[in-house]
Amino acid sequence: MATGIKDKVAILGMGCSRFGERWESGAEELMVEAFGEAIEDAGIDVSEIDAAWFSTHYEEINVGKGGLPLSIALRLPNIAVTRVENFCASGSEAFRGAVYAVASGACDIALALGVEKLKDTGYGGLPGGLGGTLAPQWVAKGSAPGSFAQLASAYQAKHGVAREDLKRAIAHVSVKSHANGAKNPKAHLRREITEEAAINAPMIAEPLGLYDCCGVSDGAAAAIVTTPKIAKKLGKENIVSVKALQLSLSNGSESGHNSWDGSYFHTTRIAARKAYAEAGVKTPRQQVSMFECHDCFSITEMVTVEDLQLSDEGGAIKDVMDGFYDADGRIPCQIDGGLKCFGHPIGASGIRMLYEMYLQLQGRAGERQLPDPSIGMTHNLGGSPMSNVAAVCIVGAYA
């Protein structure tokens, strides 16, 4: 019987490029930037890496199909490199591949790296696409802000929330993230904003204004993983281990009939439930120290905290306004600024989220450092509210 991966894999090193309008750098240079930090942090030679997983979404624009771009850019030692893509959760998918390879005993040391060059596409948001074989089945035509605005409307209707209360709550979400991102030298947007500015910003898709939407950015992030035994043998202390990693994908039920009311993420609830069971987390609101969630839009974060069982259903607005998820709150959310301040270079985001949890757990987050965090969690979402993939990863000190 499967026993899960709790404490079978340790993070040996991580790296993250500076995110932003990186016109001066190609995707290969961003990969080298993130990997250089990760390999130095791990304290190993590139020849010691047994296999790699590489995530990028818009391959025609960025670096081409397959694993060769990563292998060539990093001069990897002729090892297996697997390119993965799972919508906006591609980074988490790459990390899962590396983690499972180590947990299974197939590899001693594995690399996961994600990159994206969205600014080069020329789009103001994510580039348009045909959706491949998915489009004829369940993809509704429309914009990403429009789809997530529908999520806001459904949530508002279900819980009887006044428009003014919803606007002020999602504005607070953005203000909190901007305050955190202002302290992060690797974030794209580093300017604090006020709630009034967020509320009165130009409307993108009712009720989502300009400051409720994450930006378009370039970036890369990398993780090198091994077993706790090898990490100790290499002299590592304060080891961060993977407690759980679960994915859940829509099967079409959200779009196929009206059993789903549009106000929450069905897949996130499933992935979170499985991840908590794998990690042995019984009371997430009491046990989770900090988390990063997929705040592509401010409403996404507010809905997700309920799906992750951190707020009661319908209780997120009160918790948000009470500062429960602020930097000095009970469970800080997006302590590094989140997608809201980093932007969302698709292949990199899932690993970038883990990078902050890793730094925090090792006490290396500088000005952002939280006091004595013990359990960190990331939530990476791909697709739309009506058809998506959700990834939940839990990390903590190796026991």
VENJONOR-V426061 format. One record per residue. N is the residue number from 0. RES is the residue in three letters. SS is DSSP state (H for helix, E for strand, L for the rest). PHI is phi as a letter, one per 40 degrees, with the letter a starting at -180 (NA if undefined). D_LAST is the distance of its C-alpha to the last C-alpha in Angstrom with 1 decimal. Layout:
n->N res->RES ss->SS phi->PHI d_last->D_LAST
n->N res->RES ss->SS phi->PHI d_last->D_LAST
This chain:
n->0 res->MET ss->L phi->NA d_last->22.8
n->1 res->ALA ss->L phi->c d_last->20.4
n->2 res->THR ss->L phi->b d_last->16.8
n->3 res->GLY ss->L phi->g d_last->15.7
n->4 res->ILE ss->L phi->b d_last->13.5
n->5 res->LYS ss->L phi->d d_last->10.1
n->6 res->ASP ss->L phi->g d_last->7.5
n->7 res->LYS ss->L phi->c d_last->10.7
n->8 res->VAL ss->L phi->b d_last->11.8
n->9 res->ALA ss->E phi->b d_last->11.0
n->10 res->ILE ss->E phi->c d_last->13.7
n->11 res->LEU ss->E phi->c d_last->15.6
n->12 res->GLY ss->E phi->a d_last->18.3
n->13 res->MET ss->E phi->a d_last->20.2
n->14 res->GLY ss->E phi->a d_last->23.8
n->15 res->CYS ss->E phi->a d_last->26.3
n->16 res->SER ss->L phi->c d_last->30.0
n->17 res->ARG ss->L phi->c d_last->32.1
n->18 res->PHE ss->L phi->c d_last->33.1
n->19 res->GLY ss->E phi->i d_last->36.8
n->20 res->GLU ss->L phi->c d_last->40.3
n->21 res->ARG ss->L phi->c d_last->39.7
n->22 res->TRP ss->L phi->c d_last->43.2
n->23 res->GLU ss->L phi->c d_last->43.1
n->24 res->SER ss->L phi->b d_last->40.3
n->25 res->GLY ss->L phi->c d_last->40.2
n->26 res->ALA ss->H phi->d d_last->37.2
n->27 res->GLU ss->H phi->c d_last->36.8
n->28 res->GLU ss->H phi->c d_last->36.7
n->29 res->LEU ss->H phi->c d_last->34.0
n->30 res->MET ss->H phi->c d_last->31.9
n->31 res->VAL ss->H phi->c d_last->32.4
n->32 res->GLU ss->H phi->c d_last->31.5
n->33 res->ALA ss->H phi->c d_last->28.1
n->34 res->PHE ss->H phi->c d_last->27.4
n->35 res->GLY ss->H phi->d d_last->28.6
n->36 res->GLU ss->H phi->c d_last->26.0
n->37 res->ALA ss->H phi->c d_last->23.2
n->38 res->ILE ss->H phi->c d_last->24.3
n->39 res->GLU ss->H phi->c d_last->24.7
n->40 res->ASP ss->H phi->c d_last->21.2
n->41 res->ALA ss->H phi->c d_last->19.8
n->42 res->GLY ss->L phi->g d_last->22.0
n->43 res->ILE ss->L phi->b d_last->23.3
n->44 res->ASP ss->L phi->c d_last->26.8
n->45 res->VAL ss->H phi->d d_last->27.9
n->46 res->SER ss->H phi->c d_last->29.0
n->47 res->GLU ss->H phi->c d_last->25.4
n->48 res->ILE ss->L phi->c d_last->24.9
n->49 res->ASP ss->L phi->c d_last->25.6
n->50 res->ALA ss->E phi->a d_last->26.3
n->51 res->ALA ss->E phi->a d_last->26.5
n->52 res->TRP ss->E phi->b d_last->26.8
n->53 res->PHE ss->E phi->b d_last->29.3
n->54 res->SER ss->E phi->b d_last->30.0
n->55 res->THR ss->L phi->a d_last->33.3
n->56 res->HIS ss->L phi->b d_last->35.5
n->57 res->TYR ss->L phi->c d_last->39.1
n->58 res->GLU ss->L phi->c d_last->39.5
n->59 res->GLU ss->L phi->c d_last->43.2
n->60 res->ILE ss->L phi->c d_last->43.1
n->61 res->ASN ss->L phi->c d_last->40.1
n->62 res->VAL ss->L phi->a d_last->39.6
n->63 res->GLY ss->L phi->g d_last->40.9
n->64 res->LYS ss->L phi->c d_last->39.5
n->65 res->GLY ss->L phi->g d_last->37.1
n->66 res->GLY ss->L phi->c d_last->34.5
n->67 res->LEU ss->H phi->d d_last->37.1
n->68 res->PRO ss->H phi->d d_last->37.0
n->69 res->LEU ss->H phi->c d_last->33.4
n->70 res->SER ss->H phi->d d_last->34.0
n->71 res->ILE ss->H phi->c d_last->37.2
n->72 res->ALA ss->H phi->c d_last->36.0
n->73 res->LEU ss->H phi->c d_last->33.0
n->74 res->ARG ss->L phi->f d_last->34.9
n->75 res->LEU ss->L phi->c d_last->32.1
n->76 res->PRO ss->L phi->c d_last->32.8
n->77 res->ASN ss->L phi->f d_last->34.6
n->78 res->ILE ss->L phi->c d_last->31.4
n->79 res->ALA ss->E phi->c d_last->31.1
n->80 res->VAL ss->E phi->b d_last->30.9
n->81 res->THR ss->E phi->b d_last->30.9
n->82 res->ARG ss->E phi->c d_last->32.2
n->83 res->VAL ss->E phi->b d_last->30.9
n->84 res->GLU ss->L phi->a d_last->32.3
n->85 res->ASN ss->L phi->a d_last->31.4
n->86 res->PHE ss->H phi->f d_last->33.4
n->87 res->CYS ss->H phi->c d_last->31.6
n->88 res->ALA ss->H phi->c d_last->28.2
n->89 res->SER ss->H phi->c d_last->28.8
n->90 res->GLY ss->H phi->c d_last->26.1
n->91 res->SER ss->H phi->c d_last->23.4
n->92 res->GLU ss->H phi->c d_last->25.2
n->93 res->ALA ss->H phi->c d_last->25.0
n->94 res->PHE ss->H phi->c d_last->21.2
n->95 res->ARG ss->H phi->c d_last->20.9
n->96 res->GLY ss->H phi->d d_last->23.1
n->97 res->ALA ss->H phi->c d_last->21.1
n->98 res->VAL ss->H phi->c d_last->17.7
n->99 res->TYR ss->H phi->c d_last->19.4
n->100 res->ALA ss->H phi->c d_last->21.1
n->101 res->VAL ss->H phi->c d_last->18.0
n->102 res->ALA ss->H phi->c d_last->16.2
n->103 res->SER ss->H phi->c d_last->19.6
n->104 res->GLY ss->L phi->g d_last->19.9
n->105 res->ALA ss->L phi->c d_last->23.0
n->106 res->CYS ss->L phi->b d_last->21.9
n->107 res->ASP ss->L phi->c d_last->19.8
n->108 res->ILE ss->E phi->b d_last->20.1
n->109 res->ALA ss->E phi->b d_last->21.5
n->110 res->LEU ss->E phi->b d_last->23.0
n->111 res->ALA ss->E phi->b d_last->23.6
n->112 res->LEU ss->E phi->a d_last->26.4
n->113 res->GLY ss->E phi->b d_last->28.5
n->114 res->VAL ss->E phi->a d_last->31.8
n->115 res->GLU ss->E phi->a d_last->34.9
n->116 res->LYS ss->E phi->b d_last->38.2
n->117 res->LEU ss->L phi->c d_last->39.5
n->118 res->LYS ss->H phi->c d_last->41.9
n->119 res->ASP ss->H phi->c d_last->43.9
n->120 res->THR ss->H phi->c d_last->44.7
n->121 res->GLY ss->L phi->g d_last->47.0
n->122 res->TYR ss->L phi->c d_last->45.8
n->123 res->GLY ss->L phi->c d_last->45.2
n->124 res->GLY ss->L phi->b d_last->42.3
n->125 res->LEU ss->L phi->c d_last->40.8
n->126 res->PRO ss->L phi->d d_last->43.4
n->127 res->GLY ss->L phi->c d_last->45.3
n->128 res->GLY ss->L phi->a d_last->45.0
n->129 res->LEU ss->L phi->c d_last->46.4
n->130 res->GLY ss->L phi->g d_last->43.1
n->131 res->GLY ss->H phi->f d_last->44.0
n->132 res->THR ss->H phi->c d_last->44.1
n->133 res->LEU ss->H phi->c d_last->42.3
n->134 res->ALA ss->L phi->d d_last->45.2
n->135 res->PRO ss->L phi->c d_last->47.8
n->136 res->GLN ss->L phi->c d_last->45.4
n->137 res->TRP ss->L phi->b d_last->43.6
n->138 res->VAL ss->L phi->c d_last->43.7
n->139 res->ALA ss->L phi->c d_last->45.8
n->140 res->LYS ss->L phi->c d_last->47.7
n->141 res->GLY ss->L phi->i d_last->47.0
n->142 res->SER ss->L phi->c d_last->44.9
n->143 res->ALA ss->H phi->c d_last->41.2
n->144 res->PRO ss->H phi->d d_last->42.1
n->145 res->GLY ss->H phi->c d_last->44.5
n->146 res->SER ss->H phi->c d_last->42.0
n->147 res->PHE ss->H phi->c d_last->39.4
n->148 res->ALA ss->H phi->c d_last->42.3
n->149 res->GLN ss->H phi->c d_last->43.0
n->150 res->LEU ss->H phi->d d_last->39.5
n->151 res->ALA ss->H phi->c d_last->40.3
n->152 res->SER ss->H phi->c d_last->43.6
n->153 res->ALA ss->H phi->c d_last->42.1
n->154 res->TYR ss->H phi->c d_last->39.4
n->155 res->GLN ss->H phi->c d_last->42.2
n->156 res->ALA ss->H phi->c d_last->44.5
n->157 res->LYS ss->H phi->c d_last->42.0
n->158 res->HIS ss->H phi->b d_last->40.8
n->159 res->GLY ss->L phi->g d_last->44.2
n->160 res->VAL ss->L phi->c d_last->43.1
n->161 res->ALA ss->L phi->c d_last->45.9
n->162 res->ARG ss->H phi->d d_last->46.2
n->163 res->GLU ss->H phi->c d_last->46.1
n->164 res->ASP ss->H phi->c d_last->42.8
n->165 res->LEU ss->H phi->c d_last->41.2
n->166 res->LYS ss->H phi->c d_last->42.4
n->167 res->ARG ss->H phi->c d_last->41.2
n->168 res->ALA ss->H phi->c d_last->37.7
n->169 res->ILE ss->H phi->c d_last->37.3
n->170 res->ALA ss->H phi->c d_last->38.9
n->171 res->HIS ss->H phi->c d_last->36.2
n->172 res->VAL ss->H phi->d d_last->33.5
n->173 res->SER ss->H phi->c d_last->35.2
n->174 res->VAL ss->H phi->c d_last->35.9
n->175 res->LYS ss->H phi->d d_last->32.3
n->176 res->SER ss->H phi->c d_last->31.2
n->177 res->HIS ss->H phi->c d_last->34.0
n->178 res->ALA ss->H phi->c d_last->33.2
n->179 res->ASN ss->H phi->c d_last->29.6
n->180 res->GLY ss->H phi->c d_last->31.0
n->181 res->ALA ss->L phi->c d_last->33.6
n->182 res->LYS ss->L phi->c d_last->30.8
n->183 res->ASN ss->L phi->b d_last->29.6
n->184 res->PRO ss->L phi->c d_last->31.6
n->185 res->LYS ss->L phi->c d_last->30.6
n->186 res->ALA ss->L phi->c d_last->31.8
n->187 res->HIS ss->L phi->c d_last->35.2
n->188 res->LEU ss->L phi->b d_last->36.5
n->189 res->ARG ss->L phi->b d_last->36.0
n->190 res->ARG ss->L phi->b d_last->38.4
n->191 res->GLU ss->L phi->c d_last->37.9
n->192 res->ILE ss->L phi->b d_last->40.1
n->193 res->THR ss->L phi->b d_last->41.5
n->194 res->GLU ss->H phi->c d_last->41.4
n->195 res->GLU ss->H phi->c d_last->45.2
n->196 res->ALA ss->H phi->c d_last->45.1
n->197 res->ALA ss->H phi->c d_last->42.7
n->198 res->ILE ss->H phi->c d_last->44.8
n->199 res->ASN ss->L phi->c d_last->48.0
n->200 res->ALA ss->L phi->c d_last->46.9
n->201 res->PRO ss->L phi->d d_last->48.9
n->202 res->MET ss->E phi->c d_last->48.1
n->203 res->ILE ss->E phi->c d_last->46.6
n->204 res->ALA ss->E phi->a d_last->46.3
n->205 res->GLU ss->L phi->d d_last->46.8
n->206 res->PRO ss->L phi->c d_last->44.8
n->207 res->LEU ss->E phi->c d_last->42.7
n->208 res->GLY ss->E phi->c d_last->44.1
n->209 res->LEU ss->H phi->d d_last->43.5
n->210 res->TYR ss->H phi->c d_last->40.5
n->211 res->ASP ss->H phi->c d_last->38.9
n->212 res->CYS ss->E phi->b d_last->38.6
n->213 res->CYS ss->L phi->c d_last->36.2
n->214 res->GLY ss->L phi->c d_last->38.0
n->215 res->VAL ss->L phi->c d_last->38.8
n->216 res->SER ss->L phi->a d_last->36.9
n->217 res->ASP ss->E phi->b d_last->36.0
n->218 res->GLY ss->E phi->i d_last->32.6
n->219 res->ALA ss->E phi->a d_last->30.0
n->220 res->ALA ss->E phi->a d_last->26.2
n->221 res->ALA ss->E phi->a d_last->24.0
n->222 res->ALA ss->E phi->b d_last->20.5
n->223 res->ILE ss->E phi->b d_last->19.6
n->224 res->VAL ss->E phi->b d_last->16.7
n->225 res->THR ss->E phi->a d_last->15.5
n->226 res->THR ss->L phi->c d_last->12.9
n->227 res->PRO ss->H phi->d d_last->9.8
n->228 res->LYS ss->H phi->c d_last->12.0
n->229 res->ILE ss->H phi->c d_last->14.9
n->230 res->ALA ss->H phi->d d_last->13.3
n->231 res->LYS ss->H phi->c d_last->12.4
n->232 res->LYS ss->H phi->c d_last->15.9
n->233 res->LEU ss->L phi->c d_last->17.4
n->234 res->GLY ss->L phi->g d_last->16.2
n->235 res->LYS ss->L phi->c d_last->13.9
n->236 res->GLU ss->L phi->b d_last->11.9
n->237 res->ASN ss->L phi->f d_last->10.1
n->238 res->ILE ss->L phi->c d_last->8.9
n->239 res->VAL ss->E phi->c d_last->9.3
n->240 res->SER ss->E phi->b d_last->8.5
n->241 res->VAL ss->E phi->c d_last->10.9
n->242 res->LYS ss->E phi->c d_last->10.2
n->243 res->ALA ss->E phi->a d_last->13.9
n->244 res->LEU ss->E phi->a d_last->17.3
n->245 res->GLN ss->E phi->b d_last->20.5
n->246 res->LEU ss->E phi->b d_last->24.2
n->247 res->SER ss->E phi->b d_last->27.2
n->248 res->LEU ss->E phi->b d_last->30.8
n->249 res->SER ss->L phi->d d_last->34.0
n->250 res->ASN ss->L phi->b d_last->36.4
n->251 res->GLY ss->L phi->g d_last->39.4
n->252 res->SER ss->H phi->c d_last->39.5
n->253 res->GLU ss->H phi->c d_last->39.2
n->254 res->SER ss->H phi->c d_last->42.4
n->255 res->GLY ss->H phi->c d_last->44.1
n->256 res->HIS ss->L phi->a d_last->44.9
n->257 res->ASN ss->L phi->c d_last->44.6
n->258 res->SER ss->L phi->c d_last->41.8
n->259 res->TRP ss->L phi->c d_last->39.6
n->260 res->ASP ss->L phi->c d_last->41.0
n->261 res->GLY ss->L phi->g d_last->39.7
n->262 res->SER ss->L phi->b d_last->37.7
n->263 res->TYR ss->L phi->a d_last->34.1
n->264 res->PHE ss->L phi->b d_last->32.0
n->265 res->HIS ss->H phi->d d_last->31.8
n->266 res->THR ss->H phi->c d_last->29.4
n->267 res->THR ss->H phi->c d_last->26.9
n->268 res->ARG ss->H phi->c d_last->26.8
n->269 res->ILE ss->H phi->c d_last->26.1
n->270 res->ALA ss->H phi->c d_last->23.4
n->271 res->ALA ss->H phi->c d_last->21.7
n->272 res->ARG ss->H phi->d d_last->21.9
n->273 res->LYS ss->H phi->c d_last->20.5
n->274 res->ALA ss->H phi->c d_last->17.6
n->275 res->TYR ss->H phi->c d_last->16.7
n->276 res->ALA ss->H phi->c d_last->17.0
n->277 res->GLU ss->H phi->c d_last->14.9
n->278 res->ALA ss->H phi->c d_last->12.0
n->279 res->GLY ss->L phi->g d_last->12.6
n->280 res->VAL ss->L phi->c d_last->14.2
n->281 res->LYS ss->L phi->c d_last->17.2
n->282 res->THR ss->L phi->b d_last->18.7
n->283 res->PRO ss->H phi->d d_last->18.5
n->284 res->ARG ss->H phi->c d_last->21.0
n->285 res->GLN ss->H phi->c d_last->18.9
n->286 res->GLN ss->H phi->c d_last->15.3
n->287 res->VAL ss->L phi->c d_last->16.0
n->288 res->SER ss->L phi->c d_last->16.3
n->289 res->MET ss->E phi->a d_last->18.5
n->290 res->PHE ss->E phi->a d_last->19.9
n->291 res->GLU ss->E phi->b d_last->22.5
n->292 res->CYS ss->L phi->b d_last->25.0
n->293 res->HIS ss->L phi->c d_last->28.0
n->294 res->ASP ss->L phi->c d_last->30.6
n->295 res->CYS ss->L phi->d d_last->33.5
n->296 res->PHE ss->E phi->b d_last->35.6
n->297 res->SER ss->H phi->c d_last->34.9
n->298 res->ILE ss->H phi->c d_last->35.6
n->299 res->THR ss->H phi->c d_last->32.9
n->300 res->GLU ss->H phi->c d_last->30.3
n->301 res->MET ss->H phi->c d_last->31.9
n->302 res->VAL ss->H phi->c d_last->32.1
n->303 res->THR ss->H phi->c d_last->28.6
n->304 res->VAL ss->H phi->c d_last->26.9
n->305 res->GLU ss->H phi->c d_last->28.5
n->306 res->ASP ss->H phi->c d_last->27.6
n->307 res->LEU ss->L phi->c d_last->23.9
n->308 res->GLN ss->L phi->g d_last->24.4
n->309 res->LEU ss->L phi->c d_last->23.9
n->310 res->SER ss->L phi->b d_last->27.6
n->311 res->ASP ss->L phi->c d_last->29.9
n->312 res->GLU ss->L phi->c d_last->32.4
n->313 res->GLY ss->L phi->g d_last->35.2
n->314 res->GLY ss->L phi->b d_last->33.3
n->315 res->ALA ss->H phi->c d_last->32.1
n->316 res->ILE ss->H phi->d d_last->35.2
n->317 res->LYS ss->H phi->c d_last->34.8
n->318 res->ASP ss->H phi->c d_last->31.2
n->319 res->VAL ss->H phi->c d_last->32.1
n->320 res->MET ss->H phi->c d_last->35.1
n->321 res->ASP ss->L phi->c d_last->33.3
n->322 res->GLY ss->L phi->g d_last->31.0
n->323 res->PHE ss->L phi->d d_last->27.8
n->324 res->TYR ss->L phi->b d_last->26.7
n->325 res->ASP ss->L phi->c d_last->28.1
n->326 res->ALA ss->L phi->d d_last->26.3
n->327 res->ASP ss->L phi->b d_last->26.6
n->328 res->GLY ss->L phi->c d_last->26.1
n->329 res->ARG ss->L phi->c d_last->23.4
n->330 res->ILE ss->L phi->b d_last->21.8
n->331 res->PRO ss->E phi->d d_last->23.2
n->332 res->CYS ss->E phi->b d_last->24.3
n->333 res->GLN ss->L phi->f d_last->25.4
n->334 res->ILE ss->L phi->c d_last->24.5
n->335 res->ASP ss->L phi->c d_last->25.7
n->336 res->GLY ss->L phi->h d_last->28.9
n->337 res->GLY ss->H phi->g d_last->28.1
n->338 res->LEU ss->H phi->d d_last->30.6
n->339 res->LYS ss->H phi->d d_last->33.2
n->340 res->CYS ss->H phi->b d_last->33.1
n->341 res->PHE ss->H phi->c d_last->31.8
n->342 res->GLY ss->L phi->g d_last->34.0
n->343 res->HIS ss->L phi->b d_last->33.0
n->344 res->PRO ss->L phi->c d_last->33.5
n->345 res->ILE ss->H phi->d d_last->32.4
n->346 res->GLY ss->H phi->c d_last->30.7
n->347 res->ALA ss->H phi->c d_last->28.5
n->348 res->SER ss->H phi->d d_last->27.5
n->349 res->GLY ss->H phi->c d_last->24.4
n->350 res->ILE ss->H phi->c d_last->22.8
n->351 res->ARG ss->H phi->c d_last->24.2
n->352 res->MET ss->H phi->c d_last->22.3
n->353 res->LEU ss->H phi->c d_last->19.0
n->354 res->TYR ss->H phi->d d_last->20.1
n->355 res->GLU ss->H phi->c d_last->20.3
n->356 res->MET ss->H phi->c d_last->16.9
n->357 res->TYR ss->H phi->c d_last->15.5
n->358 res->LEU ss->H phi->c d_last->17.8
n->359 res->GLN ss->H phi->c d_last->17.0
n->360 res->LEU ss->H phi->c d_last->13.2
n->361 res->GLN ss->L phi->c d_last->14.2
n->362 res->GLY ss->L phi->g d_last->17.0
n->363 res->ARG ss->L phi->b d_last->19.7
n->364 res->ALA ss->L phi->c d_last->21.7
n->365 res->GLY ss->H phi->g d_last->24.6
n->366 res->GLU ss->H phi->c d_last->27.0
n->367 res->ARG ss->H phi->c d_last->24.9
n->368 res->GLN ss->L phi->d d_last->21.7
n->369 res->LEU ss->L phi->c d_last->20.3
n->370 res->PRO ss->L phi->c d_last->19.1
n->371 res->ASP ss->L phi->f d_last->15.4
n->372 res->PRO ss->L phi->c d_last->14.3
n->373 res->SER ss->L phi->b d_last->10.9
n->374 res->ILE ss->E phi->b d_last->11.8
n->375 res->GLY ss->E phi->b d_last->14.6
n->376 res->MET ss->E phi->b d_last->16.8
n->377 res->THR ss->E phi->b d_last->19.9
n->378 res->HIS ss->E phi->b d_last->23.0
n->379 res->ASN ss->E phi->b d_last->25.5
n->380 res->LEU ss->E phi->b d_last->28.9
n->381 res->GLY ss->E phi->b d_last->31.7
n->382 res->GLY ss->E phi->g d_last->35.3
n->383 res->SER ss->E phi->b d_last->37.1
n->384 res->PRO ss->L phi->d d_last->36.6
n->385 res->MET ss->L phi->c d_last->38.6
n->386 res->SER ss->E phi->a d_last->37.0
n->387 res->ASN ss->E phi->a d_last->33.6
n->388 res->VAL ss->E phi->b d_last->30.2
n->389 res->ALA ss->E phi->b d_last->27.1
n->390 res->ALA ss->E phi->b d_last->23.6
n->391 res->VAL ss->E phi->b d_last->20.5
n->392 res->CYS ss->E phi->b d_last->17.2
n->393 res->ILE ss->E phi->b d_last->13.9
n->394 res->VAL ss->E phi->b d_last->11.4
n->395 res->GLY ss->E phi->a d_last->8.6
n->396 res->ALA ss->E phi->c d_last->6.2
n->397 res->TYR ss->L phi->c d_last->3.8
n->398 res->ALA ss->L phi->c d_last->0.0
